[in-house]
């Protein structure tokens, strides 16, 4: 009997040792590389939740004891440039617009969508002296946006509510800084963009003729926080720590008590603070900066995949479910005690029951 006990005890001890070894914390990489869309001023800062992560040094503090270096990229080429960096193995994480991230995945980039950075209004700003007051007035006019970004898709969705088609407009593919220059010099009539172009209104160069502010109407943009599949497989615990830091920052950004600090953080990009004040005025931060991968997100991705196929931006589509991985933010939200803080939305953009 005693011999049997010793044998059983020995096996249990071996199993325990093996268990301890198997759950031993991984060694994180020496560097973690992240990116967000660049800005016209060329500043190394971002907006939305990633801008908060960057400015408040959330990851630098998280990995300080591990000696991990955090590298940031904010390319002026925005989404398309981020896709190129992923393709060249130069990135581990990125928070960027839905269209380029969908195009990247459809083109074969091995990424996973592990969070959203929320929704943002899209604005159409026309020159103040132009005879343009509605979307219908854009017929035959010179319109600028950056191809391959969310604004190309947004314009398509906005036009779908009218009788106009893209062929009815003269579209110029320009980056933000070049758009502003062309607009102020009178070479283009209107710009499709985000809060960065509201400064043109404040400077009395333009007027807002269309906006999705306060709604989830066609054209409203949304973003993706993505991770390289190879990185996530090699460093699952590190990926979780990054995702948790992202969710913690999203919680900070969603608190109205931090609104003024948010404007200061986002103004580090070089976009005037007043543009963010106007963009977020009276908006619920919890809705604007909602990181949940809910049914609205899934439906929007599906719509985006269909658009990329119809526009021949990619040759093959994909199922949103094969790209989306909720496990990281689900775990983070539970660990941090944030259950119920953000509201989920259904496929039509209405609060889910």
BADO-979781 format. One record per residue (C-alpha): residue in one letter; chain; x, y, z. Coordinates in pm, whole numbers. Example, Ala and Ser with C-alpha at 12.3 -4.5 7.8 and 13.67 -1.06 7.14 Angstrom:
# residues 2
<pt resn="A" chain="A" c1="1230" c2="-450" c3="780"/>
<pt resn="S" chain="A" c1="1367" c2="-106" c3="714"/>
# end
This chain:
# residues 353
<pt resn="X" chain="A" c1="0" c2="0" c3="0"/>
<pt resn="X" chain="A" c1="280" c2="241" c3="97"/>
<pt resn="X" chain="A" c1="461" c2="156" c3="-228"/>
<pt resn="X" chain="A" c1="149" c2="234" c3="-426"/>
<pt resn="X" chain="A" c1="112" c2="563" c3="-238"/>
<pt resn="X" chain="A" c1="473" c2="660" c3="-315"/>
<pt resn="X" chain="A" c1="422" c2="576" c3="-682"/>
<pt resn="X" chain="A" c1="102" c2="781" c3="-701"/>
<pt resn="X" chain="A" c1="266" c2="1070" c3="-516"/>
<pt resn="X" chain="A" c1="564" c2="1058" c3="-750"/>
<pt resn="X" chain="A" c1="344" c2="1069" c3="-1058"/>
<pt resn="X" chain="A" c1="145" c2="1357" c3="-913"/>
<pt resn="X" chain="A" c1="468" c2="1547" c3="-838"/>
<pt resn="X" chain="A" c1="595" c2="1495" c3="-1193"/>
<pt resn="X" chain="A" c1="262" c2="1612" c3="-1333"/>
<pt resn="X" chain="A" c1="275" c2="1922" c3="-1116"/>
<pt resn="X" chain="A" c1="629" c2="2003" c3="-1232"/>
<pt resn="X" chain="A" c1="530" c2="1957" c3="-1595"/>
<pt resn="X" chain="A" c1="229" c2="2181" c3="-1535"/>
<pt resn="X" chain="A" c1="442" c2="2457" c3="-1385"/>
<pt resn="X" chain="A" c1="684" c2="2437" c3="-1677"/>
<pt resn="X" chain="A" c1="400" c2="2449" c3="-1930"/>
<pt resn="X" chain="A" c1="250" c2="2768" c3="-1782"/>
<pt resn="X" chain="A" c1="584" c2="2941" c3="-1739"/>
<pt resn="X" chain="A" c1="555" c2="3294" c3="-1868"/>
<pt resn="X" chain="A" c1="690" c2="3344" c3="-2216"/>
<pt resn="X" chain="A" c1="990" c2="3564" c3="-2285"/>
<pt resn="X" chain="A" c1="853" c2="3871" c3="-2467"/>
<pt resn="X" chain="A" c1="1023" c2="4004" c3="-2780"/>
<pt resn="X" chain="A" c1="1293" c2="4269" c3="-2751"/>
<pt resn="X" chain="A" c1="1076" c2="4516" c3="-2944"/>
<pt resn="X" chain="A" c1="706" c2="4561" c3="-3017"/>
<pt resn="X" chain="A" c1="623" c2="4762" c3="-3329"/>
<pt resn="X" chain="A" c1="297" c2="4952" c3="-3366"/>
<pt resn="X" chain="A" c1="149" c2="5188" c3="-3623"/>
<pt resn="X" chain="A" c1="-137" c2="5428" c3="-3675"/>
<pt resn="X" chain="A" c1="-232" c2="5661" c3="-3961"/>
<pt resn="X" chain="A" c1="2" c2="5955" c3="-4009"/>
<pt resn="X" chain="A" c1="-105" c2="6319" c3="-4001"/>
<pt resn="X" chain="A" c1="-52" c2="6623" c3="-4218"/>
<pt resn="X" chain="A" c1="193" c2="6774" c3="-3968"/>
<pt resn="X" chain="A" c1="410" c2="6462" c3="-3969"/>
<pt resn="X" chain="A" c1="399" c2="6432" c3="-3590"/>
<pt resn="X" chain="A" c1="464" c2="6088" c3="-3426"/>
<pt resn="X" chain="A" c1="129" c2="6081" c3="-3248"/>
<pt resn="X" chain="A" c1="-216" c2="5945" c3="-3323"/>
<pt resn="X" chain="A" c1="-585" c2="5989" c3="-3250"/>
<pt resn="X" chain="A" c1="-861" c2="5764" c3="-3123"/>
<pt resn="X" chain="A" c1="-762" c2="5498" c3="-2867"/>
<pt resn="X" chain="A" c1="-418" c2="5435" c3="-3014"/>
<pt resn="X" chain="A" c1="-336" c2="5802" c3="-2966"/>
<pt resn="X" chain="A" c1="-410" c2="5758" c3="-2596"/>
<pt resn="X" chain="A" c1="-196" c2="5443" c3="-2575"/>
<pt resn="X" chain="A" c1="90" c2="5634" c3="-2738"/>
<pt resn="X" chain="A" c1="70" c2="5962" c3="-2546"/>
<pt resn="X" chain="A" c1="15" c2="5808" c3="-2203"/>
<pt resn="X" chain="A" c1="296" c2="5555" c3="-2263"/>
<pt resn="X" chain="A" c1="67" c2="5266" c3="-2171"/>
<pt resn="X" chain="A" c1="284" c2="5004" c3="-2340"/>
<pt resn="X" chain="A" c1="612" c2="5155" c3="-2232"/>
<pt resn="X" chain="A" c1="497" c2="5123" c3="-1871"/>
<pt resn="X" chain="A" c1="349" c2="4776" c3="-1923"/>
<pt resn="X" chain="A" c1="675" c2="4634" c3="-2059"/>
<pt resn="X" chain="A" c1="924" c2="4851" c3="-1869"/>
<pt resn="X" chain="A" c1="1029" c2="4575" c3="-1632"/>
<pt resn="X" chain="A" c1="1085" c2="4339" c3="-1928"/>
<pt resn="X" chain="A" c1="1317" c2="4580" c3="-2106"/>
<pt resn="X" chain="A" c1="1099" c2="4570" c3="-2417"/>
<pt resn="X" chain="A" c1="1135" c2="4860" c3="-2660"/>
<pt resn="X" chain="A" c1="816" c2="5007" c3="-2807"/>
<pt resn="X" chain="A" c1="852" c2="5141" c3="-3161"/>
<pt resn="X" chain="A" c1="589" c2="5368" c3="-3317"/>
<pt resn="X" chain="A" c1="516" c2="5441" c3="-3682"/>
<pt resn="X" chain="A" c1="271" c2="5702" c3="-3815"/>
<pt resn="X" chain="A" c1="323" c2="5697" c3="-4193"/>
<pt resn="X" chain="A" c1="179" c2="5977" c3="-4405"/>
<pt resn="X" chain="A" c1="67" c2="5709" c3="-4647"/>
<pt resn="X" chain="A" c1="-181" c2="5605" c3="-4374"/>
<pt resn="X" chain="A" c1="-364" c2="5273" c3="-4427"/>
<pt resn="X" chain="A" c1="-196" c2="5164" c3="-4753"/>
<pt resn="X" chain="A" c1="146" c2="5233" c3="-4602"/>
<pt resn="X" chain="A" c1="53" c2="5034" c3="-4291"/>
<pt resn="X" chain="A" c1="-45" c2="4739" c3="-4510"/>
<pt resn="X" chain="A" c1="291" c2="4761" c3="-4684"/>
<pt resn="X" chain="A" c1="469" c2="4758" c3="-4348"/>
<pt resn="X" chain="A" c1="272" c2="4449" c3="-4241"/>
<pt resn="X" chain="A" c1="354" c2="4280" c3="-4573"/>
<pt resn="X" chain="A" c1="725" c2="4350" c3="-4523"/>
<pt resn="X" chain="A" c1="728" c2="4212" c3="-4169"/>
<pt resn="X" chain="A" c1="793" c2="4556" c3="-4018"/>
<pt resn="X" chain="A" c1="486" c2="4568" c3="-3791"/>
<pt resn="X" chain="A" c1="329" c2="4369" c3="-3509"/>
<pt resn="X" chain="A" c1="18" c2="4578" c3="-3435"/>
<pt resn="X" chain="A" c1="-172" c2="4861" c3="-3602"/>
<pt resn="X" chain="A" c1="-489" c2="5061" c3="-3544"/>
<pt resn="X" chain="A" c1="-614" c2="5195" c3="-3875"/>
<pt resn="X" chain="A" c1="-917" c2="5244" c3="-4096"/>
<pt resn="X" chain="A" c1="-1148" c2="4961" c3="-4182"/>
<pt resn="X" chain="A" c1="-1111" c2="4977" c3="-4561"/>
<pt resn="X" chain="A" c1="-730" c2="4945" c3="-4580"/>
<pt resn="X" chain="A" c1="-731" c2="4679" c3="-4311"/>
<pt resn="X" chain="A" c1="-998" c2="4485" c3="-4502"/>
<pt resn="X" chain="A" c1="-809" c2="4533" c3="-4829"/>
<pt resn="X" chain="A" c1="-493" c2="4407" c3="-4659"/>
<pt resn="X" chain="A" c1="-661" c2="4095" c3="-4529"/>
<pt resn="X" chain="A" c1="-829" c2="4033" c3="-4865"/>
<pt resn="X" chain="A" c1="-494" c2="4068" c3="-5039"/>
<pt resn="X" chain="A" c1="-346" c2="3799" c3="-4818"/>
<pt resn="X" chain="A" c1="-202" c2="3980" c3="-4515"/>
<pt resn="X" chain="A" c1="-195" c2="3745" c3="-4217"/>
<pt resn="X" chain="A" c1="-359" c2="3970" c3="-3958"/>
<pt resn="X" chain="A" c1="-629" c2="3929" c3="-3696"/>
<pt resn="X" chain="A" c1="-878" c2="4196" c3="-3592"/>
<pt resn="X" chain="A" c1="-863" c2="4191" c3="-3210"/>
<pt resn="X" chain="A" c1="-1049" c2="4514" c3="-3128"/>
<pt resn="X" chain="A" c1="-1221" c2="4814" c3="-3281"/>
<pt resn="X" chain="A" c1="-1116" c2="5169" c3="-3209"/>
<pt resn="X" chain="A" c1="-1475" c2="5287" c3="-3243"/>
<pt resn="X" chain="A" c1="-1660" c2="5496" c3="-3499"/>
<pt resn="X" chain="A" c1="-1591" c2="5840" c3="-3642"/>
<pt resn="X" chain="A" c1="-1800" c2="6085" c3="-3844"/>
<pt resn="X" chain="A" c1="-1713" c2="6151" c3="-4204"/>
<pt resn="X" chain="A" c1="-1738" c2="6507" c3="-4331"/>
<pt resn="X" chain="A" c1="-1770" c2="6652" c3="-4679"/>
<pt resn="X" chain="A" c1="-1632" c2="7004" c3="-4680"/>
<pt resn="X" chain="A" c1="-1682" c2="7226" c3="-4984"/>
<pt resn="X" chain="A" c1="-1510" c2="7556" c3="-5066"/>
<pt resn="X" chain="A" c1="-1698" c2="7843" c3="-4910"/>
<pt resn="X" chain="A" c1="-1740" c2="8020" c3="-5245"/>
<pt resn="X" chain="A" c1="-1844" c2="7706" c3="-5438"/>
<pt resn="X" chain="A" c1="-2211" c2="7661" c3="-5540"/>
<pt resn="X" chain="A" c1="-2230" c2="7339" c3="-5339"/>
<pt resn="X" chain="A" c1="-2477" c2="7289" c3="-5054"/>
<pt resn="X" chain="A" c1="-2576" c2="6921" c3="-5086"/>
<pt resn="X" chain="A" c1="-2423" c2="6594" c3="-5205"/>
<pt resn="X" chain="A" c1="-2626" c2="6626" c3="-5528"/>
<pt resn="X" chain="A" c1="-2435" c2="6948" c3="-5604"/>
<pt resn="X" chain="A" c1="-2110" c2="6749" c3="-5628"/>
<pt resn="X" chain="A" c1="-2199" c2="6637" c3="-5980"/>
<pt resn="X" chain="A" c1="-1912" c2="6721" c3="-6218"/>
<pt resn="X" chain="A" c1="-1717" c2="6886" c3="-5933"/>
<pt resn="X" chain="A" c1="-1354" c2="6818" c3="-5833"/>
<pt resn="X" chain="A" c1="-1352" c2="6604" c3="-5519"/>
<pt resn="X" chain="A" c1="-1044" c2="6490" c3="-5327"/>
<pt resn="X" chain="A" c1="-988" c2="6190" c3="-5104"/>
<pt resn="X" chain="A" c1="-710" c2="5939" c3="-5052"/>
<pt resn="X" chain="A" c1="-771" c2="5618" c3="-5243"/>
<pt resn="X" chain="A" c1="-740" c2="5297" c3="-5046"/>
<pt resn="X" chain="A" c1="-855" c2="5462" c3="-4723"/>
<pt resn="X" chain="A" c1="-1186" c2="5456" c3="-4539"/>
<pt resn="X" chain="A" c1="-1290" c2="5774" c3="-4721"/>
<pt resn="X" chain="A" c1="-1305" c2="5601" c3="-5058"/>
<pt resn="X" chain="A" c1="-1555" c2="5356" c3="-4914"/>
<pt resn="X" chain="A" c1="-1735" c2="5633" c3="-4723"/>
<pt resn="X" chain="A" c1="-1789" c2="5832" c3="-5043"/>
<pt resn="X" chain="A" c1="-1928" c2="5522" c3="-5212"/>
<pt resn="X" chain="A" c1="-2171" c2="5466" c3="-4924"/>
<pt resn="X" chain="A" c1="-2274" c2="5833" c3="-4918"/>
<pt resn="X" chain="A" c1="-2339" c2="5834" c3="-5292"/>
<pt resn="X" chain="A" c1="-2550" c2="5519" c3="-5255"/>
<pt resn="X" chain="A" c1="-2814" c2="5736" c3="-5086"/>
<pt resn="X" chain="A" c1="-2839" c2="5952" c3="-5400"/>
<pt resn="X" chain="A" c1="-2862" c2="5901" c3="-5775"/>
<pt resn="X" chain="A" c1="-2495" c2="5994" c3="-5820"/>
<pt resn="X" chain="A" c1="-2216" c2="5751" c3="-5904"/>
<pt resn="X" chain="A" c1="-1842" c2="5798" c3="-5871"/>
<pt resn="X" chain="A" c1="-1820" c2="5850" c3="-6247"/>
<pt resn="X" chain="A" c1="-2033" c2="6164" c3="-6203"/>
<pt resn="X" chain="A" c1="-1752" c2="6326" c3="-6001"/>
<pt resn="X" chain="A" c1="-1394" c2="6427" c3="-6080"/>
<pt resn="X" chain="A" c1="-1201" c2="6245" c3="-5807"/>
<pt resn="X" chain="A" c1="-844" c2="6337" c3="-5718"/>
<pt resn="X" chain="A" c1="-634" c2="6097" c3="-5511"/>
<pt resn="X" chain="A" c1="-434" c2="6314" c3="-5268"/>
<pt resn="X" chain="A" c1="-287" c2="6279" c3="-4921"/>
<pt resn="X" chain="A" c1="-421" c2="6509" c3="-4649"/>
<pt resn="X" chain="A" c1="-152" c2="6779" c3="-4667"/>
<pt resn="X" chain="A" c1="-187" c2="6797" c3="-5047"/>
<pt resn="X" chain="A" c1="-567" c2="6805" c3="-5018"/>
<pt resn="X" chain="A" c1="-553" c2="7111" c3="-4794"/>
<pt resn="X" chain="A" c1="-313" c2="7289" c3="-5029"/>
<pt resn="X" chain="A" c1="-524" c2="7211" c3="-5336"/>
<pt resn="X" chain="A" c1="-842" c2="7314" c3="-5154"/>
<pt resn="X" chain="A" c1="-714" c2="7650" c3="-5026"/>
<pt resn="X" chain="A" c1="-568" c2="7733" c3="-5367"/>
<pt resn="X" chain="A" c1="-902" c2="7662" c3="-5536"/>
<pt resn="X" chain="A" c1="-788" c2="7363" c3="-5742"/>
<pt resn="X" chain="A" c1="-1046" c2="7127" c3="-5591"/>
<pt resn="X" chain="A" c1="-1403" c2="7196" c3="-5483"/>
<pt resn="X" chain="A" c1="-1454" c2="6956" c3="-5192"/>
<pt resn="X" chain="A" c1="-1280" c2="6707" c3="-4962"/>
<pt resn="X" chain="A" c1="-1410" c2="6388" c3="-4803"/>
<pt resn="X" chain="A" c1="-1238" c2="6339" c3="-4468"/>
<pt resn="X" chain="A" c1="-1247" c2="6333" c3="-4090"/>
<pt resn="X" chain="A" c1="-1201" c2="6598" c3="-3822"/>
<pt resn="X" chain="A" c1="-869" c2="6711" c3="-3971"/>
<pt resn="X" chain="A" c1="-1053" c2="6900" c3="-4246"/>
<pt resn="X" chain="A" c1="-1274" c2="7091" c3="-4000"/>
<pt resn="X" chain="A" c1="-987" c2="7334" c3="-3959"/>
<pt resn="X" chain="A" c1="-1067" c2="7454" c3="-4311"/>
<pt resn="X" chain="A" c1="-1408" c2="7560" c3="-4182"/>
<pt resn="X" chain="A" c1="-1258" c2="7738" c3="-3880"/>
<pt resn="X" chain="A" c1="-1020" c2="7922" c3="-4111"/>
<pt resn="X" chain="A" c1="-1318" c2="8032" c3="-4322"/>
<pt resn="X" chain="A" c1="-1205" c2="7845" c3="-4634"/>
<pt resn="X" chain="A" c1="-1485" c2="7589" c3="-4637"/>
<pt resn="X" chain="A" c1="-1828" c2="7477" c3="-4520"/>
<pt resn="X" chain="A" c1="-1960" c2="7138" c3="-4411"/>
<pt resn="X" chain="A" c1="-2223" c2="7020" c3="-4660"/>
<pt resn="X" chain="A" c1="-2258" c2="6664" c3="-4526"/>
<pt resn="X" chain="A" c1="-2174" c2="6485" c3="-4203"/>
<pt resn="X" chain="A" c1="-2252" c2="6154" c3="-4034"/>
<pt resn="X" chain="A" c1="-2189" c2="6309" c3="-3690"/>
<pt resn="X" chain="A" c1="-2416" c2="6169" c3="-3420"/>
<pt resn="X" chain="A" c1="-2529" c2="5877" c3="-3637"/>
<pt resn="X" chain="A" c1="-2415" c2="5550" c3="-3786"/>
<pt resn="X" chain="A" c1="-2547" c2="5649" c3="-4126"/>
<pt resn="X" chain="A" c1="-2385" c2="5531" c3="-4450"/>
<pt resn="X" chain="A" c1="-2038" c2="5676" c3="-4466"/>
<pt resn="X" chain="A" c1="-1957" c2="5661" c3="-4095"/>
<pt resn="X" chain="A" c1="-1607" c2="5525" c3="-4056"/>
<pt resn="X" chain="A" c1="-1482" c2="5267" c3="-3811"/>
<pt resn="X" chain="A" c1="-1140" c2="5132" c3="-3734"/>
<pt resn="X" chain="A" c1="-958" c2="4810" c3="-3652"/>
<pt resn="X" chain="A" c1="-686" c2="4721" c3="-3404"/>
<pt resn="X" chain="A" c1="-502" c2="4437" c3="-3574"/>
<pt resn="X" chain="A" c1="-215" c2="4205" c3="-3487"/>
<pt resn="X" chain="A" c1="12" c2="4002" c3="-3710"/>
<pt resn="X" chain="A" c1="-93" c2="3636" c3="-3691"/>
<pt resn="X" chain="A" c1="270" c2="3527" c3="-3670"/>
<pt resn="X" chain="A" c1="332" c2="3757" c3="-3372"/>
<pt resn="X" chain="A" c1="15" c2="3642" c3="-3193"/>
<pt resn="X" chain="A" c1="110" c2="3275" c3="-3236"/>
<pt resn="X" chain="A" c1="466" c2="3327" c3="-3121"/>
<pt resn="X" chain="A" c1="382" c2="3563" c3="-2834"/>
<pt resn="X" chain="A" c1="25" c2="3493" c3="-2715"/>
<pt resn="X" chain="A" c1="85" c2="3633" c3="-2365"/>
<pt resn="X" chain="A" c1="246" c2="3948" c3="-2500"/>
<pt resn="X" chain="A" c1="-42" c2="3991" c3="-2742"/>
<pt resn="X" chain="A" c1="-282" c2="3966" c3="-2450"/>
<pt resn="X" chain="A" c1="-87" c2="4227" c3="-2252"/>
<pt resn="X" chain="A" c1="-97" c2="4467" c3="-2548"/>
<pt resn="X" chain="A" c1="-470" c2="4407" c3="-2595"/>
<pt resn="X" chain="A" c1="-532" c2="4465" c3="-2224"/>
<pt resn="X" chain="A" c1="-338" c2="4793" c3="-2235"/>
<pt resn="X" chain="A" c1="-546" c2="4894" c3="-2538"/>
<pt resn="X" chain="A" c1="-873" c2="4818" c3="-2355"/>
<pt resn="X" chain="A" c1="-756" c2="5003" c3="-2044"/>
<pt resn="X" chain="A" c1="-679" c2="5305" c3="-2263"/>
<pt resn="X" chain="A" c1="-1019" c2="5274" c3="-2433"/>
<pt resn="X" chain="A" c1="-1181" c2="5287" c3="-2088"/>
<pt resn="X" chain="A" c1="-986" c2="5603" c3="-2004"/>
<pt resn="X" chain="A" c1="-1081" c2="5761" c3="-2337"/>
<pt resn="X" chain="A" c1="-1447" c2="5668" c3="-2291"/>
<pt resn="X" chain="A" c1="-1475" c2="5855" c3="-1959"/>
<pt resn="X" chain="A" c1="-1622" c2="6202" c3="-2006"/>
<pt resn="X" chain="A" c1="-1417" c2="6325" c3="-1710"/>
<pt resn="X" chain="A" c1="-1111" c2="6288" c3="-1934"/>
<pt resn="X" chain="A" c1="-1255" c2="6472" c3="-2235"/>
<pt resn="X" chain="A" c1="-1034" c2="6782" c3="-2210"/>
<pt resn="X" chain="A" c1="-722" c2="6570" c3="-2163"/>
<pt resn="X" chain="A" c1="-821" c2="6370" c3="-2472"/>
<pt resn="X" chain="A" c1="-834" c2="6685" c3="-2682"/>
<pt resn="X" chain="A" c1="-486" c2="6779" c3="-2559"/>
<pt resn="X" chain="A" c1="-356" c2="6432" c3="-2643"/>
<pt resn="X" chain="A" c1="-501" c2="6428" c3="-2993"/>
<pt resn="X" chain="A" c1="-378" c2="6783" c3="-3062"/>
<pt resn="X" chain="A" c1="-23" c2="6643" c3="-3038"/>
<pt resn="X" chain="A" c1="-80" c2="6527" c3="-3397"/>
<pt resn="X" chain="A" c1="-66" c2="6888" c3="-3513"/>
<pt resn="X" chain="A" c1="-437" c2="6904" c3="-3591"/>
<pt resn="X" chain="A" c1="-581" c2="7205" c3="-3407"/>
<pt resn="X" chain="A" c1="-748" c2="7120" c3="-3076"/>
<pt resn="X" chain="A" c1="-1059" c2="7306" c3="-3189"/>
<pt resn="X" chain="A" c1="-1113" c2="7047" c3="-3464"/>
<pt resn="X" chain="A" c1="-1145" c2="6771" c3="-3204"/>
<pt resn="X" chain="A" c1="-1367" c2="6985" c3="-2981"/>
<pt resn="X" chain="A" c1="-1603" c2="7043" c3="-3273"/>
<pt resn="X" chain="A" c1="-1587" c2="6683" c3="-3391"/>
<pt resn="X" chain="A" c1="-1667" c2="6532" c3="-3050"/>
<pt resn="X" chain="A" c1="-1906" c2="6805" c3="-2928"/>
<pt resn="X" chain="A" c1="-2210" c2="6648" c3="-2754"/>
<pt resn="X" chain="A" c1="-2103" c2="6298" c3="-2862"/>
<pt resn="X" chain="A" c1="-2100" c2="6008" c3="-2616"/>
<pt resn="X" chain="A" c1="-1736" c2="5905" c3="-2578"/>
<pt resn="X" chain="A" c1="-1841" c2="5550" c3="-2489"/>
<pt resn="X" chain="A" c1="-2004" c2="5515" c3="-2829"/>
<pt resn="X" chain="A" c1="-1734" c2="5693" c3="-3031"/>
<pt resn="X" chain="A" c1="-1448" c2="5494" c3="-2874"/>
<pt resn="X" chain="A" c1="-1625" c2="5161" c3="-2833"/>
<pt resn="X" chain="A" c1="-1373" c2="4874" c3="-2880"/>
<pt resn="X" chain="A" c1="-1629" c2="4591" c3="-2899"/>
<pt resn="X" chain="A" c1="-1632" c2="4356" c3="-3197"/>
<pt resn="X" chain="A" c1="-2011" c2="4345" c3="-3201"/>
<pt resn="X" chain="A" c1="-2260" c2="4260" c3="-3475"/>
<pt resn="X" chain="A" c1="-2235" c2="4612" c3="-3615"/>
<pt resn="X" chain="A" c1="-1862" c2="4561" c3="-3658"/>
<pt resn="X" chain="A" c1="-1915" c2="4221" c3="-3822"/>
<pt resn="X" chain="A" c1="-2183" c2="4357" c3="-4057"/>
<pt resn="X" chain="A" c1="-1966" c2="4656" c3="-4148"/>
<pt resn="X" chain="A" c1="-1670" c2="4430" c3="-4226"/>
<pt resn="X" chain="A" c1="-1892" c2="4216" c3="-4450"/>
<pt resn="X" chain="A" c1="-2009" c2="4531" c3="-4629"/>
<pt resn="X" chain="A" c1="-1647" c2="4636" c3="-4667"/>
<pt resn="X" chain="A" c1="-1546" c2="4300" c3="-4813"/>
<pt resn="X" chain="A" c1="-1828" c2="4327" c3="-5068"/>
<pt resn="X" chain="A" c1="-1715" c2="4679" c3="-5160"/>
<pt resn="X" chain="A" c1="-1353" c2="4575" c3="-5212"/>
<pt resn="X" chain="A" c1="-1463" c2="4293" c3="-5440"/>
<pt resn="X" chain="A" c1="-1702" c2="4509" c3="-5643"/>
<pt resn="X" chain="A" c1="-1442" c2="4784" c3="-5673"/>
<pt resn="X" chain="A" c1="-1184" c2="4521" c3="-5775"/>
<pt resn="X" chain="A" c1="-951" c2="4631" c3="-5494"/>
<pt resn="X" chain="A" c1="-894" c2="4262" c3="-5413"/>
<pt resn="X" chain="A" c1="-951" c2="3940" c3="-5601"/>
<pt resn="X" chain="A" c1="-1079" c2="3729" c3="-5315"/>
<pt resn="X" chain="A" c1="-1303" c2="3803" c3="-5022"/>
<pt resn="X" chain="A" c1="-1311" c2="3646" c3="-4677"/>
<pt resn="X" chain="A" c1="-1554" c2="3574" c3="-4398"/>
<pt resn="X" chain="A" c1="-1544" c2="3830" c3="-4115"/>
<pt resn="X" chain="A" c1="-1554" c2="3545" c3="-3863"/>
<pt resn="X" chain="A" c1="-1224" c2="3411" c3="-3999"/>
<pt resn="X" chain="A" c1="-1055" c2="3745" c3="-3937"/>
<pt resn="X" chain="A" c1="-1207" c2="3854" c3="-3606"/>
<pt resn="X" chain="A" c1="-1067" c2="3717" c3="-3280"/>
<pt resn="X" chain="A" c1="-1261" c2="3839" c3="-2974"/>
<pt resn="X" chain="A" c1="-1068" c2="3629" c3="-2723"/>
<pt resn="X" chain="A" c1="-816" c2="3900" c3="-2629"/>
<pt resn="X" chain="A" c1="-1056" c2="4182" c3="-2552"/>
<pt resn="X" chain="A" c1="-1307" c2="3946" c3="-2392"/>
<pt resn="X" chain="A" c1="-1038" c2="3833" c3="-2150"/>
<pt resn="X" chain="A" c1="-919" c2="4191" c3="-2091"/>
<pt resn="X" chain="A" c1="-1268" c2="4322" c3="-2021"/>
<pt resn="X" chain="A" c1="-1333" c2="4042" c3="-1774"/>
<pt resn="X" chain="A" c1="-997" c2="4082" c3="-1598"/>
<pt resn="X" chain="A" c1="-1037" c2="4459" c3="-1570"/>
<pt resn="X" chain="A" c1="-1399" c2="4441" c3="-1455"/>
<pt resn="X" chain="A" c1="-1535" c2="4641" c3="-1748"/>
<pt resn="X" chain="A" c1="-1831" c2="4412" c3="-1825"/>
<pt resn="X" chain="A" c1="-2132" c2="4618" c3="-1939"/>
<pt resn="X" chain="A" c1="-1937" c2="4944" c3="-1967"/>
<pt resn="X" chain="A" c1="-1968" c2="4963" c3="-2348"/>
<pt resn="X" chain="A" c1="-2293" c2="4886" c3="-2530"/>
<pt resn="X" chain="A" c1="-2302" c2="4637" c3="-2814"/>
<pt resn="X" chain="A" c1="-2477" c2="4735" c3="-3138"/>
<pt resn="X" chain="A" c1="-2671" c2="4518" c3="-3380"/>
<pt resn="X" chain="A" c1="-2602" c2="4482" c3="-3751"/>
<pt resn="X" chain="A" c1="-2808" c2="4795" c3="-3829"/>
<pt resn="X" chain="A" c1="-2621" c2="5012" c3="-3582"/>
<pt resn="X" chain="A" c1="-2891" c2="5009" c3="-3316"/>
<pt resn="X" chain="A" c1="-2826" c2="4923" c3="-2950"/>
<pt resn="X" chain="A" c1="-2848" c2="4544" c3="-2919"/>
<pt resn="X" chain="A" c1="-3117" c2="4410" c3="-2688"/>
# end
